[in-house]
Amino acid sequence: MTWLRAVGVVGLLFAVGSGGLIADAWVPFGKSAEGDRRARMEASSQYSDGVFVNVEPMWNDIEGSMTGWTRASEFGSPTEPLDVATGERSRFALPPESGLRVTWLGHSTQIIEIDGVTVLTDPIFGGRASPFDWAGPATWYAPPIPLDEIPVPDVVLISHDHYDHLQVSTIQAMADWDTQFVTPLGVGAHLEYWGVPTDRITEMDWWEETVVTSADGELTIACTPSRHASGRHVLDQMSTLWASYALVGSEHRVYFSGDTGLHNGLKTIGETYGPFDLAMFEVGAYDRAWPDWHLGPENAITANEWVQGQVLMPIHWGMWNLALHGWTEPIERTLVEAESHDMAVVAPRPGESFELDPLPEVTRWWPDVPWETAEEHPVVARGLE
């Protein structure tokens, strides 16, 4: 019976360890929607059989995903400290001369000052893309502008609830700020659980709009479709909605893609809310085995054309290692494809602020390291018309 005791001990240790991990991640996991919030979700045309679904299903190469590690780039992360543009709140003392200024803080986090309204997107300030503070992808640099030095935004936009876009510590730190939080359906349950007052949370379905006012302006925010997924643990996959946003001010229009694969809805977004002075599209964390989860550089160029973006800002790159490609590959391929389409691109350093008039030149702040071309590593979207 000795072996039975050994199995029992191993089982007990596994249970204790698993229990400890779950306890450690319990708050970051967030909370499921209930009551009226749940009823709104279930009434959505995007909701079916207990989950949200994409208009165009996402294709996956299971075998390619399992064996992908064999082709991981040796340049997946920087080997030297990155040249980020540090700063503090004083940078924002004067409003943008043009009426539109953007400060990229890395990945999908940016401060957008548009026609008198300040917007903060998918706020990540250090930490890991994980429910744990000791495991998971870590950021490559400290926040260029610390959370307590950014201007208090009029609105915080959340595109979906994945860990590299929704961070419990940041939300808890902002919970008592005088700001409005706008999220897709269901995500508000996480925010409320983490301390954000219910009356400062606006949840939207695709094609719904809300208006945010400040002392200096008014902004219409439209929740628009994306092609992606959601979930913070194994049992809540696809249980909240994912979205992109169109920001329509008195003089300017900005598009924020969140996470998305290429989808036909982008054309409708352009027809409805475009043209956009600036379109922010994710270009990183892609793979040939799962080409519909994220755009990749070449599809981002196509997407920008579909939404009628006048200037493309590549986001969702340059802060963590979330895929198998080299860390500079997304921006290198984006610039190559943009040049072939005669498309204007801005590529600020993390922490850098810019306006579009005049259009800033692209300065290569990243190192010159090997990367795969589109021909070597094609990312081909599936299921489109």
N, C-alpha and C positions, 0 to 999 in steps of 0.2 A: 504493500500500500504506500510505500515511500514515494513512488512516482505520482500517485494521486495527490499526496500532500504537496509535492513540488508544483504540480499543475495548479492546485488551489492557491498556493502562494503567489505564483505568477499571475493568476487571474485576479487575486486581490490587489496586487501591486498595479496591474493594468487599470482596474476599476478606480483605485485611489488616484492614480496619475491622470486618468481621463477626467475624473471628478474635479481634480485641481485645475486642469486646463479649462474645463467648462466654466468653473467659478471665476477664473481669471478673465475670461472673455465674456462673461454674462452681460455686463453693461455695454461694452462695445457691440455686442450682437444686436442691440436695439430691441424694438418691441413691435409686435404685429398689430395691425389696425383692428379696431373694434367699433361697434356701434354705428353712428352715422358715417364715420370715415370709411368703414368697411362697406356700408351700403352704397356709398358713392363709387367705390372701386368696382363693385359687382355690377353697377349700372353702366359702366363704361363699355363702349363697343370694342375696346382692346382686351377686355377680360373674358375668359372662357374656361370653363371647367376648373375653376379655382386658381388660375394663373393669368398673367398678362402674356399676350402673344404678339409677335411681329407680323406685319402685313406680308413680308417676304421672309419665310423661315430661313434660319441660318444653317448653312451647310458646314459639316465638319468631317475631316478625314481622320477617323479614330486612330488608324494604324500610324499615319504620319505624325499625329500628335504624340503618340506613345514613343516613337523613335526619334522625335525631333531633337532630343538632347545631343544626338550624335553629330549634329551640324551647328551647334551653338558657337557663336563667334567668341574668339578669345579677347575681343575688344568690347565686351558687353558692358563694361563700366569704366569710368575714367581712372587713370593711374596717377594723375596729378590733381591738386586742388584746382577748381574751376574759377574762372575770372567772373565773379558775379558783381552786380552793382548794388552795393549796400546803401542804406538810407534810413531816414526817419520821417516822422510826421511833417516836419517843416517843409518837405518837398512839395506838399500838397496845399500850402498856405494860399497860393494864388490859383485861381481857376485856369483851365486850359484856354489859351488865346483863341484856338480854332473852335472850341466847344466840345472837342472830343480828344481825350487823352487816355492811353492805356498803359498800365504798368504790369508787366508779366513777372510773376513771382515764382514761376516754374510749373511744369506739368500743365494742369488745367486751371490753375489759380491765377486770376488777374483782377486788378482793380480797373474798372471801366468808368471814367468820368464822362458822361454823355449829356449834353444840354442841361446842365445844372443838377443832374441826379448821379449819385455815386453807387455803383454796383460792384459787388464782390462775388466771383464765381468759384464754386467748388473749393472752399477754403481748406488748404492743407498747409500747416506750419510745422515742418519737421516731422519726426517720428517715422513710423513704418506703415506700409500698406498691408495691415494685418490687424486682427483683434488683440494681438499681444504687443507689449512694448519691448520684448526680448527676442522676437523671431519675426521673419518676414522681410521683404525688401525695405531697406532703409534709404532715406534721402541722401543725395551725394553732397549736400551743403546745407548749412543752417539757413533759416528763412532770411532772404536778403533784406527784408524789412520785417522786424519782429511784429507779432500780432498786436502788441500793445502800442505800436508806433504807427499803425495804419490809420487812416481817417475812418471814423465810424461810418459804415456805408448806410445808405438809405434802404438798400435791399441786398440780401444774400440769395444768390441763385444756386440751387442744388440740381444737378442733372440726373443723378441716380444714386443708389446707396452703396456702391462698391467702395472698398476701403481706400482706394487711391483718389476718391472724390468726396467722401463723407467721413470726417474724422471726429470721433467722440470728444476728445480733449479740446479741440478747437470750438466745437459747438457749445460745450459746457462753459468755456471761457467767454463766449459771446452771448450767452443766454440772457443776461440782463442788459445788454446793449439796446439802445433805442433804434432798432432796425427791424425791418420786415423780412421774413424768410419765405421764399417761394420755392415750392418743390412739386414734382410730379405726384400723382395719386399714391397714397399709402406711406410716402416717406415722412410725412409730418408726424406719424406715430413715433418714429425714432427721436425726432427733435423734442417732442413733448416729454417723452420719457427721460431725456437728458436735461430737462429744465427750461426749455423755451416755452413761454406762455402761449396758450392756444390761440389767443386773439392776435398774435403776431406771426401766425403760420397761415399761408395761403397755398392750398393744394390745387393743382390743375390737371385736367385731362388735355390730350392733344387738341389743338385748335381753340382752346379757351384763352381768354385775355384777362389781364388785370392792369390797373393803372396805379402807379406809385408817384406820389407827389413829394416834393421837398420845398424848402424855402426859396429855391432858385429855379425850379423847373418841374416838368411833368414827363413821365415816361410810360408808354404802353409796353407791357411785356406779354408776348404771345408764347404759349407753350406749344411747341411744334414737334412733329414726329422724329424719332430716330430708330435705328435698327440695332438693338443691343440686348441687354439682359439686366438682371438685378439679383440681389441676394447677399446676405452677410453670414450665413451659415448653411449647412447642408440641407436643412429642412425648410428654408424659406426662399428657395430659388424661384425667380420670376414672380414673386408675390407682391412687388411694388412696381410702379411704372418707371420707365426711363424716358428722357426727353431731351430736346434741344430747345433753344429760345431765340426769338427774334425781338430785338430791342428797338423800339420806334420812338425817337425823340422828336422835338420840334424841328430840328435841322438835320439830324444824323440818324443813320440806321446801322445797327451792328448785329451780326449773327454769331451765336455761340453754339457749337455743334454738340457739346458734351461728348459722350462716346457713341460712335455709330459706325456701321458698315454702310456701304453704298446702297441707297434705296430710292425708289421712284418718287417718294414723297418730297425729296429735295427739290424737284422741279416745281411742285405745287407751292412749296415754301417761297421759292423765288418769285413765282407769279403772284403770290398773295402779298408778300411783304418786301420783296426786293425792288430795285437793286439795293445792295448793302454797301455802305462806304468801306466797311471792314468785315470780313468773315473769318472767324476763328475756327479752324478745323484741326482735329486730332490727326497726327501723322505717324505716331509711334506705337509700339507694342502690337505688331502685326505678325502674321505667319501664313505661309501658303496653305497650311493644314486647317486653318480656321479663318478664311479670308473675309467672312461676313461680320465678324465681331468688331473689327476696327477697320478703318479705311486703308491705311498705308498711304505712302506719299502720292503715288500716281492716281489712286482713286480720290484723294483729297483735292487734286487739281480738277478732276471731273466734277466732284461735288461742288466746288467753288463756282464753276461755270454754271451748274444747274441752279444754284441759289442766286446767281447774278451778283457775286461778290466782286467789288472793284479792286480790292486789295486783299490778299490772303495772309493771314497770320498763322503759321504752324504752331500748334500746341500739343500737349500730351506727349512730350519728349523731353529729354535733357534733365531728368531729376531722379528716376529710379530705373532699375533693370527689371522689366516686366515681360520680356520676350527673349528670343534667341538671337536676334540680329545685333550688330554692332551699335554702340550707343550713339554714334554720329550719323549712322546710315539714314535715319528718317529725314534729317535736314538736308543731307547731301543729295538724296534722291528727289526731294521736294524741289530743290533749286534747279536741278537738271530738267525735271519735267516742266516746271514753271517757265523756264527759259524757252523751251520748245513750244509753249503756248503763248508766249509773249505776255505773261501774267505778272503783275506787280506783287512782290512779296516783302514783308517785314520780318526780320529775325532778330529781335532784341536779346541782349544778355538777360539772364535771370535777374530781376530787380530793376531793370531799365525801363524808364518811362519814355513814351514817344507820342507825337502827334502826326497826323498825315499830311499836313501842309507846313513845310515841304515834306515829301516822302523821304524818310530816312534811308540811307544806303545800307545794304547788307554788309556788316562787318563780321568776318569769320572769327568769332571768339572761341570756337571749339578747335581741338587739335586736328591735324591731318593724319588720320589712321585708316587702315584698310576697311573697305565696306563692300557689300554685294550690290550689284546693279539690279534694275528691274528685270533684266533678262536672266540674270543668275538666280534671282529669288522673286519670281512673279507672284503677285497677290491678285487673284482674279475673282471678283465678286460673282456670286451665283444667284439665280432666280429672278433676274431682272427682265423687264420687257425689252 
